[in-house]
Each structure stands twice: as structure tokens, then as C-alpha cells.
Amino acid sequence: MWHDLFVVQIPIAEKILRTVAVYVLLAALFRGIGKRGMASLNTFDFVVMFLLSNVVQNAVIGNDNSLLGGAVGAVTLVAVNFAVTWWLSRSDRAERLLEGRDTVLVRDGQVLRKELLRLGIRRDELDQAVRIQNGDDLGDVQSGSLSSSGHLILTFKPEARGATRADVDQLLAGLAGVQARLAELEQRLAERG
């Protein structure tokens, strides 16, 4: 029993190589499905993810059921992911290579249908993004893009933007100025009158 727990049944170097190879394969597959795929997973996507983890399990562990072998695989996965994340945070080139670039989907209120089709995004997904960001319709959008992280980012035309706190503060300051001027005029009228 103890032997099965702690004796790795394939060489550790092979275990590490298998884990790294599967990580690279899955990263390439997910990069290939595009940024939209990771941003809005549906039920079928979750089914594929669960099954995928089972499908690649043997490729990672090989012919090894030991606890130590599993630990080597787990530590390797976490270490490779940490290294990739570290590289991405420090290199614009790595970010472009591994995550891609933002894709413009809406320009001056006009939907770029070719890009929607290429990315597999439905028009109602754009409409929902507009509503979530408190817009009325896509005609109010100055620009809209799908970020490399998979989020729909919209910039509204100036006339369609909601008031910010700074806008409200500026309006209140203006009103205070008008009130002060009115009070001054009332006082002058009262003095004349």
C-alpha cells in the first residue's frame, strides 16, 4: 500500500513533460476557440470542460496512480500557470501572442456583422451589453469591442452617456452661483424699492 502511494511509476521528468505538453495543448485549443468562448460559457461549454479534464487526465498522469505522481502533476500545472501569468503581466508581446488583441464590433453605432460572424457573437449579446451598461440601443454606441479577456466593452456617444458625479457637482455649483446672483439681484431690488 505505501509503495503505491509514494513510488512514482513513471519517471518524474516524463510526468513533468506530459503535464507541460497537455497544458500547452489546452492553452492552444482555448486560444483557438477565441476570446468570446471564455467570456460567455454556456451549459454545453461547461459539459465540454468537464469531459475535457477527464479526457486529458491519462495524458497528464500516464500509467501512474501514485499520490506522489499526482502531486508532481499538480505542482507542475500550478508552476507552469504561474510562469505564464507572470510572463503575461510583464510582456506586451506575450499578451498579444497568448491572448490576442481587442476586436472592434461596433463603430459609430454601426455593427460590424463580419466580425460578429467571425467570433460567433449574436446581435442579442450586444444588445444585452448595451442594456447592462445603461444604454438604450446600439445606435448610442460610439465604439464597442470584444477585449482579449472576452468582455464586451462599449463606449457611448457623448450625448448618450449618463451624468457622472462630476457632472452633477458642476451642475450644483452652477445652480449655487445662479442662486447667489438671484439673491444679490433681489437685494438690489429691495434697496431700490
C-alpha positions in Angstrom: 0.0 0.0 0.0 2.7 2.6 1.0 4.6 1.7 -2.1 1.6 2.6 -4.3 1.3 5.9 -2.6 4.9 7.2 -2.8 6.6 5.4 -5.6 6.2 7.2 -8.9 5.6 4.6 -11.6 6.9 6.7 -14.5 10.0 9.0 -14.5 9.4 12.4 -12.9 10.8 14.1 -15.9 8.3 12.3 -18.1 5.5 13.3 -15.7 6.6 17.0 -15.9 6.9 16.8 -19.7 3.5 15.3 -20.1 1.9 17.9 -17.8 3.5 20.8 -19.7 2.6 19.3 -23.1 -1.1 19.0 -22.1 -1.1 22.5 -20.6 0.3 23.9 -23.9 -2.2 21.8 -25.9 -5.2 23.0 -23.9 -4.0 26.6 -24.0 -3.7 26.4 -27.8 -7.1 24.9 -28.1 -8.7 27.6 -25.9 -6.8 30.3 -27.7 -8.1 28.8 -31.0 -11.7 29.0 -30.0 -11.3 32.7 -29.4 -11.8 35.2 -26.7 -15.6 35.0 -26.9 -15.5 31.4 -25.9 -14.1 32.0 -22.5 -16.2 35.1 -21.7 -19.6 33.6 -22.1 -19.6 29.9 -21.3 -22.9 28.2 -21.8 -24.1 24.8 -20.4 -22.6 22.9 -23.4 -19.3 24.6 -22.8 -19.2 23.5 -19.2 -20.0 19.9 -20.3 -17.1 20.0 -22.7 -14.8 21.5 -19.9 -15.7 18.7 -17.5 -15.3 16.0 -20.1 -12.0 17.5 -21.4 -10.5 17.3 -17.9 -11.3 13.6 -17.8 -10.0 13.0 -21.4 -6.6 14.6 -20.7 -6.2 13.1 -17.3 -4.3 10.0 -18.6 -2.2 12.1 -20.8 -1.0 14.0 -17.7 -0.6 11.1 -15.2 0.4 8.4 -17.7 0.5 4.9 -16.3 0.8 6.2 -12.7 -1.7 6.2 -9.9 0.6 7.1 -7.1 -0.1 10.0 -4.8 3.4 11.4 -5.4 2.9 11.2 -9.2 -0.4 13.2 -8.8 1.4 15.7 -6.6 4.1 16.2 -9.2 1.5 16.7 -11.9 -0.4 19.2 -9.8 2.7 21.2 -8.8 3.8 21.3 -12.4 0.4 22.6 -13.6 0.4 25.3 -10.9 4.0 26.3 -11.6 3.5 26.5 -15.4 0.4 28.5 -14.9 2.2 30.9 -12.5 5.1 31.3 -15.0 2.7 32.0 -17.9 0.7 34.5 -15.8 3.9 36.2 -14.7 5.2 36.4 -18.3 1.8 37.9 -19.4 1.9 40.5 -16.7 5.4 41.7 -17.8 5.3 41.4 -21.6 3.0 43.1 -24.1 4.3 40.8 -26.7 3.4 37.7 -24.7 -0.1 39.2 -24.1 -0.6 39.7 -27.9 0.7 36.2 -28.6 -1.2 34.3 -26.0 -4.4 36.4 -25.5 -4.7 38.3 -28.8 -6.0 41.8 -29.3 -9.3 43.6 -28.9 -11.7 43.2 -31.8 -13.9 46.2 -32.8 -17.5 45.1 -33.2 -19.4 48.4 -33.2 -18.1 51.6 -34.8 -20.2 54.8 -34.6 -23.4 52.9 -33.8 -22.9 50.5 -36.7 -22.5 46.8 -36.0 -19.6 45.2 -37.9 -21.5 42.0 -38.8 -18.5 40.3 -40.4 -16.7 40.5 -37.0 -19.8 39.2 -35.2 -19.9 36.2 -37.5 -16.2 35.5 -37.3 -16.4 35.5 -33.5 -19.7 33.7 -33.2 -21.4 36.6 -31.3 -25.1 37.1 -31.6 -26.7 40.5 -32.0 -28.7 40.0 -28.9 -25.5 39.6 -26.9 -24.5 43.1 -28.0 -28.0 44.4 -27.2 -27.7 42.9 -23.7 -24.3 44.5 -23.2 -25.8 47.9 -24.1 -28.6 47.4 -21.5 -26.2 46.2 -18.8 -24.2 49.4 -19.3 -27.4 51.6 -19.1 -27.7 52.4 -22.8 -30.8 52.5 -24.9 -29.7 50.9 -28.1 -26.6 50.2 -30.3 -27.1 53.5 -32.1 -25.9 55.2 -28.9 -22.6 53.3 -29.0 -19.6 55.2 -30.3 -17.4 52.1 -30.2 -17.7 48.6 -29.0 -15.1 45.9 -28.8 -14.5 42.4 -27.5 -11.5 42.6 -25.3 -8.8 40.0 -25.3 -10.2 38.8 -22.0 -13.5 38.2 -23.6 -15.5 41.1 -22.2 -17.7 43.4 -24.4 -16.6 46.9 -23.8 -18.8 49.8 -25.0 -18.1 53.5 -25.2 -21.2 55.6 -25.6 -21.5 58.7 -27.7 -21.3 61.8 -25.5 -25.0 62.7 -25.9 -25.9 59.2 -24.8 -23.8 59.0 -21.7 -25.3 59.2 -18.3 -24.3 62.0 -15.9 -21.3 61.4 -13.8 -20.8 62.6 -10.2 -18.5 65.4 -11.6 -21.3 66.4 -14.0 -23.8 66.7 -11.1 -21.3 68.5 -8.9 -20.7 71.0 -11.7 -24.4 71.5 -12.2 -24.9 72.0 -8.5 -22.1 74.6 -8.4 -23.6 76.4 -11.3 -27.0 76.4 -9.6 -25.4 77.7 -6.4 -23.9 80.5 -8.5 -27.3 81.3 -10.0 -28.9 81.4 -6.6 -26.2 83.7 -5.3 -26.7 86.0 -8.2 -30.5 86.0 -7.8 -30.2 86.8 -4.1 -27.9 89.7 -5.0 -30.4 91.0 -7.5 -33.3 90.6 -5.0 -31.3 92.6 -2.5 -30.6 95.4 -5.1 -34.3 95.5 -6.0 -35.2 95.7 -2.3 -32.8 98.5 -1.8 -34.3 100.5 -4.7 -37.7 99.8 -3.9 
